[in-house]
Amino acid sequence: MCTAEHAGIAGKGRAGTRRRTPTLTPMNHVFLSLAFSAAVLASLLVKFWLATRQMRHVAAHRAAVPAGYTSIVTLEAHQKAADYTIAKLRFGIVSNAFGSAVLIVWTLLGGLDALNGFMLARVAPHWGAMAYQLLLVGAFVFIGALLETPFELYSTFRLEQRFGFNKTTPALYVADLVKSTLLGIAIGGPLLALVLWIMQATGTLWWAWAWGALTAFQLLAMVVYPTLIAPLFNKFEPLTDEALAARVQSLMQRCGFTAKGLFVMDGSRRSAHSNAYFTGFGAAKRVVFFDTLLARLNGEELEAVLAHELGHFAHRHIVKRIMLMLAFSLAGFALLGWLATQSGFYMGLGVTPNLLVSKDALALLLFMMGLPPFMFFVSPIFASLSRRDEYQADAYARSNANAADLVRALLKLYEDNASTLTPDPLYVRFYYSHPPASARIAALGLADANLAGAAA
């Protein structure tokens, strides 16, 4: 692969300027291979173990509605939630096993190395270093999407369809796929080119400049997404229910919150699941209700749900999460900045780096694949922080709306989304970003005997 043509590609950019091709520092790649293999295997086994615990726990409580909920949750709804939970877990076991196998093929078994060799031979000599790197990433993403498509189709048109949630038609699925692909090329392509250029042009601290560029892009996306991107996939119409709009405006005024508008989204085009959320950033914030949610909850319940969402803003959860995300991404870029200079990083993950050609795209891909198996074991920390935030938002809603209304809304939402009332406690600690319904209701002070009165 190390040809004179490749040396020329590595040495000059499009305009003939000298480009940086840093030398690699020797590093024990065997240790990284063993650590990566252990992380992939351990994470997969833990996922399987947790999934089987959850399935056994849910199945063991399927026959009867939990005590304290019998007057407000039907046995049919309870059993549907149990069956849906178990079906998703079984599907998750298969998809996780497949994903881990694909990861090993891409890395230790040489899949990415083979793809890189093909691109080096066919693209780099003729189209240049930047085109080679962009097409390498593009080919990787395309192949990955092809491998994931059967699982997405099964999830949408079999699993979700079986439980009555899917509203997506094949035509809508294809339209969404085309739109998301074009957006990915139009936005992701230039952004990737910018990052690769920064990696080449800004010296050893490229990772700090790249982090800054991506941070600016993410903040910009928060502003433009509600008005430019989201309408490409869903229809957003102003809320026409004047009584509900007045109730919402009164709540926001009491809480000292302003929004640019109240909108209804046609979520029923794709799914029967319900939700409400804030979107945007700064002055561009919007309140968005799924049409399925408006059809299910009354005005008091919608006010309580919105008060919960306002609680996240009152406690600055959104800002804190953004700051935490930015801090971790900065640490990740710093780590990548070091790993990209280590030969063992490439060889340990199954790629023999060509020393005459830029390895920046390879470094990005390997880091993207290599980090998740290790990060899996710290995910319970983030889940715990998220559950804490949800409790705080519930407490805020209790203070600014009505706890009984929030309980009724929660029970309807859990039922509409077929969320089980009897999850395995360890599974909850590891995965759940929201506390189970029983825990949230107990924290609101309406457990057991008070539930019937709250739901009346």
C-alpha positions in Angstrom: 0.0 0.0 0.0 2.9 2.4 0.6 3.4 3.7 -2.9 5.0 6.8 -4.2 1.6 8.1 -5.2 0.4 7.7 -1.6 3.4 9.6 -0.4 2.5 12.5 -2.7 -1.1 12.4 -1.5 0.0 12.6 2.1 2.5 15.4 1.5 0.3 17.9 -0.4 -3.3 19.1 -0.1 -5.5 20.3 -2.9 -3.8 23.7 -3.2 -0.3 22.1 -3.0 0.4 23.3 0.6 2.3 21.1 3.0 0.1 19.0 5.2 1.0 17.5 8.6 1.4 13.7 8.7 2.6 13.0 12.3 4.8 10.2 13.1 3.5 7.4 15.4 4.8 6.6 18.8 5.3 2.8 19.5 2.7 1.4 21.8 1.9 -2.2 22.9 -1.0 -3.1 20.7 -1.5 -6.5 22.2 -2.6 -5.0 25.5 -5.2 -2.8 23.8 -6.5 -5.8 21.7 -6.9 -7.8 24.9 -8.5 -4.9 26.8 -10.9 -4.1 24.0 -11.9 -7.8 23.5 -12.5 -8.1 27.3 -14.6 -4.9 27.3 -16.7 -6.1 24.3 -17.3 -9.5 25.8 -17.9 -8.2 29.4 -20.4 -5.6 28.2 -22.3 -8.1 26.1 -22.5 -10.6 28.9 -23.7 -7.9 31.4 -26.3 -6.8 28.9 -27.5 -10.4 28.5 -27.6 -10.9 32.2 -29.5 -7.7 32.9 -32.0 -8.5 30.1 -32.7 -12.0 31.4 -33.1 -10.6 34.9 -35.6 -8.1 33.6 -37.5 -10.7 31.6 -37.8 -13.0 34.5 -38.9 -10.3 36.9 -41.5 -8.9 34.5 -42.8 -12.4 33.6 -43.0 -13.3 37.3 -45.4 -10.3 38.0 -47.4 -10.6 34.8 -50.3 -12.5 36.2 -51.6 -9.7 38.5 -51.6 -5.9 38.7 -49.4 -4.7 41.5 -51.1 -4.0 44.8 -52.3 -0.4 45.0 -52.9 -0.2 41.3 -55.7 -2.6 40.8 -58.4 0.1 40.8 -56.7 2.2 38.1 -54.6 -0.2 35.9 -56.4 -3.0 34.1 -55.0 -6.5 33.9 -55.1 -6.2 30.1 -52.9 -3.1 30.1 -50.6 -4.6 32.7 -50.1 -7.7 30.7 -49.6 -5.8 27.4 -46.8 -3.8 29.1 -45.2 -7.0 30.3 -45.4 -8.7 26.9 -44.1 -5.6 25.1 -41.2 -5.3 27.6 -40.2 -8.9 27.1 -40.5 -8.8 23.3 -38.2 -5.7 23.2 -35.7 -7.4 25.5 -35.6 -10.5 23.3 -35.1 -8.4 20.3 -32.4 -6.4 22.1 -30.5 -9.5 22.9 -30.3 -10.5 19.2 -29.5 -7.0 18.1 -26.8 -6.6 20.7 -25.2 -9.9 19.8 -25.2 -8.9 16.2 -23.8 -5.5 16.9 -20.9 -6.9 19.0 -20.1 -9.4 16.2 -20.1 -6.6 13.6 -17.8 -4.5 15.9 -15.3 -7.4 16.2 -15.4 -7.8 12.4 -14.8 -4.2 11.8 -11.9 -4.1 14.2 -10.0 -7.2 15.3 -10.9 -9.2 12.2 -9.8 -6.6 9.8 -13.0 -5.2 8.3 -12.0 -1.6 8.5 -8.4 -2.4 7.5 -9.7 -4.0 4.3 -12.0 -1.1 3.6 -9.2 1.3 4.2 -6.9 -0.6 1.9 -9.5 -0.5 -0.9 -9.9 3.3 -0.5 -6.2 3.8 -0.4 -5.8 1.9 -3.7 -8.8 3.2 -5.5 -9.5 6.7 -4.2 -6.4 8.3 -2.6 -4.1 8.2 -5.7 -6.7 9.8 -8.0 -8.9 12.1 -5.9 -6.6 13.2 -3.0 -6.2 12.8 0.7 -9.4 14.6 1.8 -11.6 12.7 -0.7 -10.1 9.4 0.5 -10.9 10.2 4.1 -14.4 11.5 3.4 -15.2 8.5 1.3 -13.7 6.1 3.8 -16.1 7.5 6.5 -19.0 7.6 4.1 -18.5 4.0 3.0 -18.2 2.9 6.7 -21.5 4.7 7.6 -23.2 3.3 4.5 -22.2 -0.3 5.2 -23.2 0.1 8.9 -26.6 1.5 7.9 -27.2 -1.4 5.5 -26.4 -3.9 8.3 -28.8 -2.1 10.7 -31.7 -1.7 8.3 -33.2 -5.2 8.8 -33.3 -4.6 12.6 -34.9 -1.2 12.1 -37.5 -2.7 9.7 -38.3 -5.5 12.1 -38.6 -3.1 15.1 -40.9 -0.8 13.2 -43.1 -3.1 11.1 -43.1 -6.2 13.3 -42.5 -5.5 16.9 -44.1 -2.0 17.1 -46.9 -3.2 14.8 -47.6 -6.2 16.9 -48.4 -4.1 19.9 -50.3 -1.4 18.0 -47.8 1.4 18.2 -46.5 1.6 14.6 -48.3 4.1 12.4 -45.4 4.5 9.9 -46.2 3.4 6.4 -43.5 1.9 4.0 -43.7 5.1 1.9 -43.2 7.3 5.0 -40.3 5.1 6.1 -38.6 5.5 2.7 -39.3 9.2 2.7 -37.7 9.6 6.1 -34.7 7.5 5.1 -34.1 9.7 2.0 -34.5 12.9 3.9 -32.2 11.8 6.7 -29.6 10.5 4.2 -29.6 13.8 2.3 -29.4 15.8 5.5 -26.5 13.6 6.7 -24.6 14.3 3.5 -25.4 18.0 3.4 -24.6 18.7 7.0 -22.4 15.8 8.1 -20.1 15.9 5.0 -18.9 19.5 5.4 -18.7 19.1 9.2 -16.5 16.1 8.8 -14.4 17.9 6.2 -13.9 20.7 8.7 -12.8 18.4 11.5 -10.4 16.6 9.2 -9.0 19.9 8.0 -8.5 21.1 11.6 -6.8 17.8 12.5 -4.3 18.4 9.7 -3.8 22.2 9.9 -3.8 23.2 13.6 -0.9 21.2 15.1 -0.8 19.0 18.2 -3.6 20.9 19.8 -6.0 20.1 17.0 -8.3 18.3 19.4 -9.1 21.5 21.2 -9.9 23.4 18.0 -12.0 20.5 16.7 -13.9 20.4 20.0 -14.5 24.1 19.8 -15.8 23.8 16.2 -18.2 20.9 17.1 -19.4 22.7 20.2 -20.3 25.8 18.1 -22.1 23.6 15.6 -24.1 21.8 18.4 -25.2 25.1 19.9 -26.2 26.4 16.5 -28.1 23.2 15.8 -30.1 23.8 19.0 -31.3 27.1 17.6 -32.0 26.2 14.1 -33.4 22.6 14.5 -36.9 23.6 15.6 -37.5 25.8 12.6 -35.4 24.3 9.8 -34.8 20.6 10.5 -37.8 19.3 12.5 -40.4 20.5 10.0 -38.8 18.4 7.3 -40.1 15.3 9.1 -43.2 16.4 11.0 -45.9 19.0 10.7 -46.0 21.6 13.5 -49.2 23.6 13.9 -50.0 26.3 16.5 -52.0 25.1 19.4 -55.6 26.1 18.6 -57.2 25.0 21.9 -57.7 28.4 23.4 -58.5 27.1 26.9 -55.4 24.9 27.0 -53.3 27.7 25.6 -54.5 30.0 28.3 -53.8 27.4 31.0 -50.3 26.8 29.6 -49.5 30.5 29.3 -50.7 31.1 32.9 -48.4 28.2 34.1 -45.4 29.6 32.3 -46.0 33.1 33.6 -46.2 31.7 37.2 -42.9 29.9 36.6 -41.2 32.9 35.0 -40.7 31.0 31.7 -41.2 32.3 28.1 -41.5 30.4 24.9 -41.7 31.4 21.3 -44.8 29.4 20.6 -47.1 26.5 21.5 -47.2 23.8 18.8 -48.8 20.5 18.1 -46.8 17.8 16.3 -48.3 15.1 14.2 -46.6 12.3 16.1 -49.5 10.0 15.2 -48.1 9.7 11.6 -45.4 7.4 12.9 -46.3 6.1 16.3 -49.0 5.8 18.9 -46.5 6.8 21.7 -47.1 10.1 23.4 -44.9 12.9 24.6 -44.5 16.6 25.2 -41.2 18.5 25.2 -39.4 21.8 24.9 -37.2 22.3 21.9 -34.8 25.0 20.8 -32.4 27.1 22.8 -32.5 30.6 24.3 -35.2 32.7 22.7 -36.0 30.0 20.1 -37.5 27.6 22.7 -40.9 26.1 21.8 -43.4 24.0 23.6 -44.4 21.0 21.5 -47.2 18.6 22.3 -47.7 15.3 20.4 -51.2 15.1 19.0 -51.5 11.7 20.6 -50.9 13.3 24.0 -53.6 16.0 23.5 -56.0 13.2 22.6 -55.2 11.3 25.8 -54.8 13.9 28.6 -57.2 16.5 29.8 -56.2 20.1 30.5 -55.2 19.6 34.1 -53.1 16.6 33.3 -51.4 18.4 30.4 -50.6 21.3 32.8 -49.0 19.0 35.2 -46.9 17.3 32.5 -45.8 20.8 31.3 -45.0 21.8 34.9 -42.7 18.8 35.1 -40.9 19.9 31.9 -40.6 23.4 33.3 -39.0 21.9 36.4 -36.1 20.8 34.3 -35.5 24.4 33.2 -36.1 25.7 36.8 -33.4 23.4 38.1 -31.2 24.2 35.1 -31.0 20.5 34.2 -30.7 21.2 30.5 -27.8 23.6 31.0 -26.1 21.2 33.4 -26.5 18.3 30.9 -25.1 20.4 28.1 -22.1 21.4 30.2 -21.5 17.8 31.3 -21.7 16.7 27.7 -19.2 19.3 26.6 -16.8 18.4 29.4 -16.9 14.7 28.5 -16.5 15.5 24.8 -13.5 17.7 25.5 -11.9 14.9 27.5 -12.7 12.5 24.7 -11.1 14.7 22.1 -8.0 15.1 24.3 -7.8 11.3 24.6 -8.2 10.9 20.9 -5.5 13.6 20.4 -3.1 11.3 22.2 -4.3 8.0 20.9 -4.0 9.2 17.3 -0.2 9.4 17.7 0.1 5.9 19.1 0.8 3.1 16.6 -0.7 0.6 19.0 -4.1 2.4 18.9 -4.5 1.4 15.2 -2.8 -2.0 15.4 -4.6 -2.9 18.6 -7.9 -2.4 16.9 -7.1 -4.3 13.8 -5.7 -1.6 11.4 -2.2 -1.4 10.0 -1.7 2.3 9.5 -0.1 3.6 6.3 2.6 6.0 7.5 2.6 7.9 4.2 -1.1 8.9 4.3 -3.2 10.9 6.7 -4.7 8.6 9.4 -7.2 11.2 10.8 -10.3 9.5 9.5 -9.1 6.1 10.7 -8.5 7.6 14.1 -12.0 9.0 14.3 -13.6 5.7 13.2 -11.6 3.6 15.6 -12.3 5.9 18.5 -16.0 5.9 17.7 -16.0 2.1 17.7 -13.5 1.5 20.5 -14.9 3.8 23.2 -18.5 2.5 23.7 -17.6 -0.9 25.2 -15.6 0.8 27.9 -18.2 3.6 28.5 -20.9 1.1 28.9 -19.8 0.4 32.5 -20.1 4.0 33.6 -23.5 4.5 32.0 -25.3 3.7 35.3 -23.8 6.9 36.7 -25.5 9.0 34.0 -28.7 7.1 34.4 -28.7 7.8 38.1 -28.1 11.5 37.5 -31.0 11.6 35.1 -33.4 9.8 37.5 -32.4 12.4 40.2 -33.3 15.2 37.8 -36.7 13.5 37.1 -37.5 13.4 40.8 -36.6 17.1 41.1 -38.8 18.0 38.1 -41.7 16.0 39.6 -41.3 17.9 42.9 -41.4 21.1 41.0 -44.6 20.1 39.2 -46.2 19.2 42.5 -45.4 22.7 43.7 -46.7 24.5 40.7 -49.5 22.2 39.5 -51.4 19.4 41.1 -49.8 16.1 42.2 -52.9 14.1 41.5 -53.1 15.4 38.0 -49.5 14.5 37.4 -50.1 11.0 38.8 -53.0 10.5 36.4 -51.0 11.8 33.5 -48.0 9.5 34.4 -50.2 6.4 34.6 -51.8 7.2 31.3 -48.4 7.8 29.7 -47.0 4.6 31.1 -50.0 2.7 29.9 -49.9 4.3 26.4 -46.2 3.5 26.1 -46.7 0.0 27.6 -44.1 0.7 30.3 -44.1 -2.1 32.8 -45.0 -1.3 36.4 -42.7 -4.1 37.7 -39.2 -3.7 36.4 -36.2 -5.4 37.9 -34.6 -3.0 40.4 -31.0 -3.7 39.2 -32.1 -3.2 35.6 -33.6 0.1 36.6 -30.4 1.2 38.3 -28.3 0.3 35.2 -30.5 1.6 32.4 -33.5 3.7 33.4 -33.2 7.4 32.7 -36.6 7.9 34.3 -37.7 6.3 37.6 -40.4 3.6 37.4 -44.0 4.8 37.8 -44.3 3.3 41.3 -41.2 5.1 42.5 -42.3 8.5 41.0 -45.8 8.2 42.5 -44.4 7.3 45.9 -42.1 10.3 45.8 -45.1 12.5 45.0 -46.7 11.2 48.2 -49.5 9.3 46.5 -48.5 5.7 47.0 -50.9 2.7 47.3 -54.0 3.7 49.2 -54.0 7.3 47.8 -53.8 6.2 44.2 -57.4 5.5 43.7 -58.3 8.9 45.0 -55.7 10.6 42.8 -57.0 8.8 39.7 -60.6 9.5 40.4 
